[in-house]
């Protein structure tokens, strides 16, 4: 099974927020995830509170071969998490 680390949209109309999840690459965007790895709130006033990532679990998933999407890869790079 190919695993992706990608964003899952949550929130309400005109107020989106996202979960950073590990999921099967063939699953729907908002389908079932394997594990929630963090969250992203693009409308948060404080830049530090926009992204929260569980570093240990992300490192685990990268270590077993999960591929982040381009958007999530940028978030991981800014957070200082290197791809294994």
Jmol script that loads the backbone (N, CA, C; Angstrom):
load data "model"
ATOM      1  N   UNK A   1       0.840  -1.177   0.000  1.00  0.00           N
ATOM      2  CA  UNK A   1       0.000   0.000   0.000  1.00  0.00           C
ATOM      3  C   UNK A   1       0.886   1.242   0.000  1.00  0.00           C
ATOM      4  N   UNK A   2       0.639   2.139  -0.925  1.00  0.00           N
ATOM      5  CA  UNK A   2       1.371   3.398  -0.999  1.00  0.00           C
ATOM      6  C   UNK A   2       0.743   4.389  -0.018  1.00  0.00           C
ATOM      7  N   UNK A   3       1.579   5.005   0.811  1.00  0.00           N
ATOM      8  CA  UNK A   3       1.098   5.940   1.827  1.00  0.00           C
ATOM      9  C   UNK A   3       1.553   7.345   1.472  1.00  0.00           C
ATOM     10  N   UNK A   4       0.637   8.303   1.605  1.00  0.00           N
ATOM     11  CA  UNK A   4       0.925   9.714   1.385  1.00  0.00           C
ATOM     12  C   UNK A   4       0.707  10.472   2.678  1.00  0.00           C
ATOM     13  N   UNK A   5       1.474  11.515   2.876  1.00  0.00           N
ATOM     14  CA  UNK A   5       1.232  12.460   3.957  1.00  0.00           C
ATOM     15  C   UNK A   5       0.652  13.689   3.270  1.00  0.00           C
ATOM     16  N   UNK A   6      -0.613  13.989   3.580  1.00  0.00           N
ATOM     17  CA  UNK A   6      -1.281  15.080   2.884  1.00  0.00           C
ATOM     18  C   UNK A   6      -2.267  15.788   3.802  1.00  0.00           C
ATOM     19  N   UNK A   7      -2.920  16.825   3.267  1.00  0.00           N
ATOM     20  CA  UNK A   7      -3.873  17.606   4.031  1.00  0.00           C
ATOM     21  C   UNK A   7      -5.281  17.036   3.868  1.00  0.00           C
ATOM     22  N   UNK A   8      -6.031  17.048   4.952  1.00  0.00           N
ATOM     23  CA  UNK A   8      -7.441  16.657   4.951  1.00  0.00           C
ATOM     24  C   UNK A   8      -8.228  17.882   5.402  1.00  0.00           C
ATOM     25  N   UNK A   9      -9.150  18.332   4.561  1.00  0.00           N
ATOM     26  CA  UNK A   9      -9.882  19.566   4.849  1.00  0.00           C
ATOM     27  C   UNK A   9     -10.938  19.349   5.927  1.00  0.00           C
ATOM     28  N   UNK A  10     -10.959  20.259   6.903  1.00  0.00           N
ATOM     29  CA  UNK A  10     -11.969  20.277   7.954  1.00  0.00           C
ATOM     30  C   UNK A  10     -12.424  21.724   8.110  1.00  0.00           C
ATOM     31  N   UNK A  11     -13.211  21.990   9.110  1.00  0.00           N
ATOM     32  CA  UNK A  11     -13.655  23.356   9.352  1.00  0.00           C
ATOM     33  C   UNK A  11     -15.033  23.597   8.781  1.00  0.00           C
ATOM     34  N   UNK A  12     -15.372  24.862   8.658  1.00  0.00           N
ATOM     35  CA  UNK A  12     -16.691  25.213   8.151  1.00  0.00           C
ATOM     36  C   UNK A  12     -16.565  26.075   6.915  1.00  0.00           C
ATOM     37  N   UNK A  13     -17.688  26.460   6.354  1.00  0.00           N
ATOM     38  CA  UNK A  13     -17.701  27.279   5.147  1.00  0.00           C
ATOM     39  C   UNK A  13     -17.006  28.611   5.412  1.00  0.00           C
ATOM     40  N   UNK A  14     -16.137  29.002   4.515  1.00  0.00           N
ATOM     41  CA  UNK A  14     -15.363  30.244   4.601  1.00  0.00           C
ATOM     42  C   UNK A  14     -14.426  30.288   5.809  1.00  0.00           C
ATOM     43  N   UNK A  15     -14.177  29.189   6.460  1.00  0.00           N
ATOM     44  CA  UNK A  15     -13.242  29.113   7.587  1.00  0.00           C
ATOM     45  C   UNK A  15     -12.552  27.754   7.566  1.00  0.00           C
ATOM     46  N   UNK A  16     -11.758  27.493   6.519  1.00  0.00           N
ATOM     47  CA  UNK A  16     -11.152  26.165   6.415  1.00  0.00           C
ATOM     48  C   UNK A  16     -10.016  25.962   7.411  1.00  0.00           C
ATOM     49  N   UNK A  17      -9.845  24.735   7.798  1.00  0.00           N
ATOM     50  CA  UNK A  17      -8.660  24.305   8.529  1.00  0.00           C
ATOM     51  C   UNK A  17      -8.353  22.909   8.007  1.00  0.00           C
ATOM     52  N   UNK A  18      -7.167  22.452   8.262  1.00  0.00           N
ATOM     53  CA  UNK A  18      -6.731  21.192   7.679  1.00  0.00           C
ATOM     54  C   UNK A  18      -6.048  20.338   8.732  1.00  0.00           C
ATOM     55  N   UNK A  19      -6.153  19.025   8.562  1.00  0.00           N
ATOM     56  CA  UNK A  19      -5.382  18.078   9.353  1.00  0.00           C
ATOM     57  C   UNK A  19      -4.285  17.528   8.458  1.00  0.00           C
ATOM     58  N   UNK A  20      -3.122  17.347   9.015  1.00  0.00           N
ATOM     59  CA  UNK A  20      -2.027  16.695   8.307  1.00  0.00           C
ATOM     60  C   UNK A  20      -2.135  15.219   8.659  1.00  0.00           C
ATOM     61  N   UNK A  21      -2.361  14.384   7.638  1.00  0.00           N
ATOM     62  CA  UNK A  21      -2.652  12.974   7.888  1.00  0.00           C
ATOM     63  C   UNK A  21      -1.791  12.064   7.033  1.00  0.00           C
ATOM     64  N   UNK A  22      -1.603  10.844   7.522  1.00  0.00           N
ATOM     65  CA  UNK A  22      -1.017   9.769   6.728  1.00  0.00           C
ATOM     66  C   UNK A  22      -2.194   8.946   6.222  1.00  0.00           C
ATOM     67  N   UNK A  23      -2.259   8.747   4.913  1.00  0.00           N
ATOM     68  CA  UNK A  23      -3.394   8.049   4.324  1.00  0.00           C
ATOM     69  C   UNK A  23      -2.957   7.231   3.120  1.00  0.00           C
ATOM     70  N   UNK A  24      -3.795   6.295   2.728  1.00  0.00           N
ATOM     71  CA  UNK A  24      -3.555   5.512   1.520  1.00  0.00           C
ATOM     72  C   UNK A  24      -3.589   6.461   0.332  1.00  0.00           C
ATOM     73  N   UNK A  25      -2.671   6.327  -0.577  1.00  0.00           N
ATOM     74  CA  UNK A  25      -2.564   7.238  -1.715  1.00  0.00           C
ATOM     75  C   UNK A  25      -3.794   7.194  -2.606  1.00  0.00           C
ATOM     76  N   UNK A  26      -4.560   6.109  -2.569  1.00  0.00           N
ATOM     77  CA  UNK A  26      -5.729   5.970  -3.430  1.00  0.00           C
ATOM     78  C   UNK A  26      -7.026   6.403  -2.752  1.00  0.00           C
ATOM     79  N   UNK A  27      -6.954   6.814  -1.490  1.00  0.00           N
ATOM     80  CA  UNK A  27      -8.147   7.233  -0.757  1.00  0.00           C
ATOM     81  C   UNK A  27      -8.553   8.649  -1.169  1.00  0.00           C
ATOM     82  N   UNK A  28      -9.806   8.990  -0.918  1.00  0.00           N
ATOM     83  CA  UNK A  28     -10.315  10.327  -1.203  1.00  0.00           C
ATOM     84  C   UNK A  28      -9.635  11.344  -0.304  1.00  0.00           C
ATOM     85  N   UNK A  29      -9.681  12.617  -0.718  1.00  0.00           N
ATOM     86  CA  UNK A  29      -9.034  13.675   0.066  1.00  0.00           C
ATOM     87  C   UNK A  29      -9.544  13.700   1.501  1.00  0.00           C
ATOM     88  N   UNK A  30     -10.853  13.617   1.675  1.00  0.00           N
ATOM     89  CA  UNK A  30     -11.435  13.677   3.006  1.00  0.00           C
ATOM     90  C   UNK A  30     -11.869  12.305   3.504  1.00  0.00           C
ATOM     91  N   UNK A  31     -11.287  11.254   2.929  1.00  0.00           N
ATOM     92  CA  UNK A  31     -11.622   9.890   3.320  1.00  0.00           C
ATOM     93  C   UNK A  31     -10.918   9.483   4.595  1.00  0.00           C
ATOM     94  N   UNK A  32     -10.971   8.189   4.862  1.00  0.00           N
ATOM     95  CA  UNK A  32     -10.384   7.656   6.088  1.00  0.00           C
ATOM     96  C   UNK A  32      -8.866   7.787   6.066  1.00  0.00           C
ATOM     97  N   UNK A  33      -8.320   8.209   7.204  1.00  0.00           N
ATOM     98  CA  UNK A  33      -6.870   8.347   7.313  1.00  0.00           C
ATOM     99  C   UNK A  33      -6.309   7.230   8.184  1.00  0.00           C
ATOM    100  N   UNK A  34      -5.018   6.974   8.025  1.00  0.00           N
ATOM    101  CA  UNK A  34      -4.343   5.989   8.867  1.00  0.00           C
ATOM    102  C   UNK A  34      -3.994   6.604  10.216  1.00  0.00           C
ATOM    103  N   UNK A  35      -3.538   7.870  10.200  1.00  0.00           N
ATOM    104  CA  UNK A  35      -3.147   8.534  11.439  1.00  0.00           C
ATOM    105  C   UNK A  35      -3.135  10.040  11.220  1.00  0.00           C
ATOM    106  N   UNK A  36      -3.559  10.789  12.237  1.00  0.00           N
ATOM    107  CA  UNK A  36      -3.491  12.249  12.208  1.00  0.00           C
ATOM    108  C   UNK A  36      -2.126  12.651  12.753  1.00  0.00           C
ATOM    109  N   UNK A  37      -1.388  13.457  11.978  1.00  0.00           N
ATOM    110  CA  UNK A  37      -0.023  13.834  12.344  1.00  0.00           C
ATOM    111  C   UNK A  37       0.107  15.283  12.802  1.00  0.00           C
ATOM    112  N   UNK A  38      -0.938  16.069  12.634  1.00  0.00           N
ATOM    113  CA  UNK A  38      -0.884  17.457  13.047  1.00  0.00           C
ATOM    114  C   UNK A  38      -2.041  18.228  12.445  1.00  0.00           C
ATOM    115  N   UNK A  39      -1.968  19.561  12.539  1.00  0.00           N
ATOM    116  CA  UNK A  39      -2.999  20.389  11.934  1.00  0.00           C
ATOM    117  C   UNK A  39      -2.402  21.668  11.372  1.00  0.00           C
ATOM    118  N   UNK A  40      -3.173  22.295  10.471  1.00  0.00           N
ATOM    119  CA  UNK A  40      -2.775  23.535   9.812  1.00  0.00           C
ATOM    120  C   UNK A  40      -3.987  24.448   9.764  1.00  0.00           C
ATOM    121  N   UNK A  41      -3.863  25.642  10.341  1.00  0.00           N
ATOM    122  CA  UNK A  41      -4.928  26.637  10.313  1.00  0.00           C
ATOM    123  C   UNK A  41      -4.393  27.869   9.592  1.00  0.00           C
ATOM    124  N   UNK A  42      -4.722  28.034   8.299  1.00  0.00           N
ATOM    125  CA  UNK A  42      -4.146  29.132   7.528  1.00  0.00           C
ATOM    126  C   UNK A  42      -4.608  30.517   7.982  1.00  0.00           C
ATOM    127  N   UNK A  43      -5.690  30.588   8.747  1.00  0.00           N
ATOM    128  CA  UNK A  43      -6.206  31.889   9.156  1.00  0.00           C
ATOM    129  C   UNK A  43      -5.804  32.275  10.573  1.00  0.00           C
ATOM    130  N   UNK A  44      -4.956  31.515  11.216  1.00  0.00           N
ATOM    131  CA  UNK A  44      -4.506  31.848  12.569  1.00  0.00           C
ATOM    132  C   UNK A  44      -3.655  33.115  12.521  1.00  0.00           C
ATOM    133  N   UNK A  45      -3.867  33.983  13.481  1.00  0.00           N
ATOM    134  CA  UNK A  45      -3.150  35.261  13.500  1.00  0.00           C
ATOM    135  C   UNK A  45      -1.661  35.069  13.808  1.00  0.00           C
ATOM    136  N   UNK A  46      -1.366  34.160  14.714  1.00  0.00           N
ATOM    137  CA  UNK A  46       0.018  33.908  15.114  1.00  0.00           C
ATOM    138  C   UNK A  46       0.627  32.862  14.174  1.00  0.00           C
ATOM    139  N   UNK A  47       1.702  33.220  13.491  1.00  0.00           N
ATOM    140  CA  UNK A  47       2.336  32.302  12.526  1.00  0.00           C
ATOM    141  C   UNK A  47       2.793  31.003  13.185  1.00  0.00           C
ATOM    142  N   UNK A  48       3.192  31.052  14.448  1.00  0.00           N
ATOM    143  CA  UNK A  48       3.651  29.847  15.140  1.00  0.00           C
ATOM    144  C   UNK A  48       2.511  28.878  15.411  1.00  0.00           C
ATOM    145  N   UNK A  49       1.279  29.381  15.517  1.00  0.00           N
ATOM    146  CA  UNK A  49       0.127  28.522  15.796  1.00  0.00           C
ATOM    147  C   UNK A  49      -0.545  28.023  14.527  1.00  0.00           C
ATOM    148  N   UNK A  50      -0.072  28.443  13.357  1.00  0.00           N
ATOM    149  CA  UNK A  50      -0.676  27.989  12.107  1.00  0.00           C
ATOM    150  C   UNK A  50      -0.447  26.502  11.881  1.00  0.00           C
ATOM    151  N   UNK A  51       0.740  26.018  12.189  1.00  0.00           N
ATOM    152  CA  UNK A  51       1.081  24.622  11.915  1.00  0.00           C
ATOM    153  C   UNK A  51       1.547  23.952  13.206  1.00  0.00           C
ATOM    154  N   UNK A  52       0.968  22.796  13.490  1.00  0.00           N
ATOM    155  CA  UNK A  52       1.410  21.965  14.615  1.00  0.00           C
ATOM    156  C   UNK A  52       1.629  20.560  14.066  1.00  0.00           C
ATOM    157  N   UNK A  53       2.832  20.033  14.246  1.00  0.00           N
ATOM    158  CA  UNK A  53       3.197  18.741  13.674  1.00  0.00           C
ATOM    159  C   UNK A  53       3.788  17.846  14.759  1.00  0.00           C
ATOM    160  N   UNK A  54       3.365  16.579  14.779  1.00  0.00           N
ATOM    161  CA  UNK A  54       3.950  15.580  15.671  1.00  0.00           C
ATOM    162  C   UNK A  54       5.205  15.036  14.976  1.00  0.00           C
ATOM    163  N   UNK A  55       6.358  15.576  15.332  1.00  0.00           N
ATOM    164  CA  UNK A  55       7.618  15.276  14.643  1.00  0.00           C
ATOM    165  C   UNK A  55       7.972  13.786  14.657  1.00  0.00           C
ATOM    166  N   UNK A  56       7.788  13.137  15.800  1.00  0.00           N
ATOM    167  CA  UNK A  56       8.165  11.723  15.906  1.00  0.00           C
ATOM    168  C   UNK A  56       7.372  10.853  14.946  1.00  0.00           C
ATOM    169  N   UNK A  57       6.071  11.083  14.871  1.00  0.00           N
ATOM    170  CA  UNK A  57       5.226  10.267  13.996  1.00  0.00           C
ATOM    171  C   UNK A  57       5.491  10.576  12.523  1.00  0.00           C
ATOM    172  N   UNK A  58       5.777  11.835  12.194  1.00  0.00           N
ATOM    173  CA  UNK A  58       6.113  12.177  10.803  1.00  0.00           C
ATOM    174  C   UNK A  58       7.412  11.482  10.410  1.00  0.00           C
ATOM    175  N   UNK A  59       8.407  11.507  11.290  1.00  0.00           N
ATOM    176  CA  UNK A  59       9.673  10.825  11.019  1.00  0.00           C
ATOM    177  C   UNK A  59       9.444   9.330  10.816  1.00  0.00           C
ATOM    178  N   UNK A  60       8.554   8.743  11.624  1.00  0.00           N
ATOM    179  CA  UNK A  60       8.248   7.322  11.471  1.00  0.00           C
ATOM    180  C   UNK A  60       7.683   7.043  10.077  1.00  0.00           C
ATOM    181  N   UNK A  61       6.666   7.811   9.681  1.00  0.00           N
ATOM    182  CA  UNK A  61       6.027   7.568   8.388  1.00  0.00           C
ATOM    183  C   UNK A  61       6.981   7.816   7.231  1.00  0.00           C
ATOM    184  N   UNK A  62       7.822   8.825   7.348  1.00  0.00           N
ATOM    185  CA  UNK A  62       8.820   9.049   6.292  1.00  0.00           C
ATOM    186  C   UNK A  62       9.810   7.891   6.251  1.00  0.00           C
ATOM    187  N   UNK A  63      10.130   7.348   7.424  1.00  0.00           N
ATOM    188  CA  UNK A  63      11.067   6.226   7.500  1.00  0.00           C
ATOM    189  C   UNK A  63      10.546   4.945   6.874  1.00  0.00           C
ATOM    190  N   UNK A  64       9.231   4.760   6.890  1.00  0.00           N
ATOM    191  CA  UNK A  64       8.664   3.547   6.300  1.00  0.00           C
ATOM    192  C   UNK A  64       8.230   3.769   4.852  1.00  0.00           C
ATOM    193  N   UNK A  65       8.560   4.943   4.287  1.00  0.00           N
ATOM    194  CA  UNK A  65       8.347   5.154   2.860  1.00  0.00           C
ATOM    195  C   UNK A  65       7.190   6.033   2.452  1.00  0.00           C
ATOM    196  N   UNK A  66       6.529   6.697   3.391  1.00  0.00           N
ATOM    197  CA  UNK A  66       5.430   7.590   3.025  1.00  0.00           C
ATOM    198  C   UNK A  66       5.977   8.797   2.271  1.00  0.00           C
ATOM    199  N   UNK A  67       5.234   9.255   1.270  1.00  0.00           N
ATOM    200  CA  UNK A  67       5.648  10.393   0.458  1.00  0.00           C
ATOM    201  C   UNK A  67       4.756  11.592   0.774  1.00  0.00           C
ATOM    202  N   UNK A  68       5.338  12.740   1.173  1.00  0.00           N
ATOM    203  CA  UNK A  68       4.512  13.925   1.416  1.00  0.00           C
ATOM    204  C   UNK A  68       4.130  14.597   0.099  1.00  0.00           C
ATOM    205  N   UNK A  69       2.968  15.245   0.091  1.00  0.00           N
ATOM    206  CA  UNK A  69       2.585  16.039  -1.065  1.00  0.00           C
ATOM    207  C   UNK A  69       3.466  17.283  -1.090  1.00  0.00           C
ATOM    208  N   UNK A  70       3.430  18.032  -2.179  1.00  0.00           N
ATOM    209  CA  UNK A  70       4.272  19.223  -2.298  1.00  0.00           C
ATOM    210  C   UNK A  70       3.974  20.234  -1.193  1.00  0.00           C
ATOM    211  N   UNK A  71       2.693  20.441  -0.895  1.00  0.00           N
ATOM    212  CA  UNK A  71       2.307  21.397   0.141  1.00  0.00           C
ATOM    213  C   UNK A  71       2.815  20.966   1.505  1.00  0.00           C
ATOM    214  N   UNK A  72       2.619  19.719   1.843  1.00  0.00           N
ATOM    215  CA  UNK A  72       3.060  19.214   3.148  1.00  0.00           C
ATOM    216  C   UNK A  72       4.588  19.187   3.208  1.00  0.00           C
ATOM    217  N   UNK A  73       5.249  18.883   2.098  1.00  0.00           N
ATOM    218  CA  UNK A  73       6.717  18.880   2.081  1.00  0.00           C
ATOM    219  C   UNK A  73       7.248  20.264   2.415  1.00  0.00           C
ATOM    220  N   UNK A  74       6.595  21.306   1.910  1.00  0.00           N
ATOM    221  CA  UNK A  74       6.994  22.673   2.246  1.00  0.00           C
ATOM    222  C   UNK A  74       6.814  22.970   3.722  1.00  0.00           C
ATOM    223  N   UNK A  75       5.727  22.494   4.307  1.00  0.00           N
ATOM    224  CA  UNK A  75       5.493  22.684   5.748  1.00  0.00           C
ATOM    225  C   UNK A  75       6.541  21.958   6.567  1.00  0.00           C
ATOM    226  N   UNK A  76       6.864  20.735   6.150  1.00  0.00           N
ATOM    227  CA  UNK A  76       7.877  19.968   6.871  1.00  0.00           C
ATOM    228  C   UNK A  76       9.241  20.631   6.775  1.00  0.00           C
ATOM    229  N   UNK A  77       9.546  21.198   5.621  1.00  0.00           N
ATOM    230  CA  UNK A  77      10.828  21.886   5.437  1.00  0.00           C
ATOM    231  C   UNK A  77      10.915  23.105   6.345  1.00  0.00           C
ATOM    232  N   UNK A  78       9.819  23.875   6.421  1.00  0.00           N
ATOM    233  CA  UNK A  78       9.809  25.059   7.291  1.00  0.00           C
ATOM    234  C   UNK A  78       9.895  24.670   8.762  1.00  0.00           C
ATOM    235  N   UNK A  79       9.344  23.488   9.104  1.00  0.00           N
ATOM    236  CA  UNK A  79       9.392  23.021  10.487  1.00  0.00           C
ATOM    237  C   UNK A  79      10.732  22.391  10.845  1.00  0.00           C
ATOM    238  N   UNK A  80      11.592  22.211   9.840  1.00  0.00           N
ATOM    239  CA  UNK A  80      12.913  21.644  10.093  1.00  0.00           C
ATOM    240  C   UNK A  80      12.937  20.129  10.117  1.00  0.00           C
ATOM    241  N   UNK A  81      11.917  19.499   9.572  1.00  0.00           N
ATOM    242  CA  UNK A  81      11.862  18.040   9.516  1.00  0.00           C
ATOM    243  C   UNK A  81      12.390  17.617   8.151  1.00  0.00           C
ATOM    244  N   UNK A  82      13.461  16.886   8.163  1.00  0.00           N
ATOM    245  CA  UNK A  82      14.076  16.429   6.919  1.00  0.00           C
ATOM    246  C   UNK A  82      13.421  15.156   6.448  1.00  0.00           C
ATOM    247  N   UNK A  83      13.310  15.007   5.150  1.00  0.00           N
ATOM    248  CA  UNK A  83      12.786  13.768   4.581  1.00  0.00           C
ATOM    249  C   UNK A  83      13.860  12.702   4.696  1.00  0.00           C
ATOM    250  N   UNK A  84      13.466  11.527   5.191  1.00  0.00           N
ATOM    251  CA  UNK A  84      14.438  10.437   5.407  1.00  0.00           C
ATOM    252  C   UNK A  84      14.946   9.882   4.110  1.00  0.00           C
TER     253      UNK A  84
END
end "model"
wireframe off; spacefill off
backbone 0.3
color backbone group
